Amino acid sequence: MINEAIKRFKEIQKLPEAEKDKIYSVIDALVRDYKTKQAYL
């Protein structure tokens, strides 16, 4: 799984800055929502 994540992040690094910002925003939101959900279980 780590190798797959590394490959994905290497591909993301090749994208324009605006696209990277969008992807990182989505990742941040998913992690935030997951943590919030876990807090209420």
Buried (B, 14 or more C-beta within 10 A) or exposed (E): EEEEEEEEEEEEEEEEEEEBEEEEEEEEEEEEEEEEEEEEE
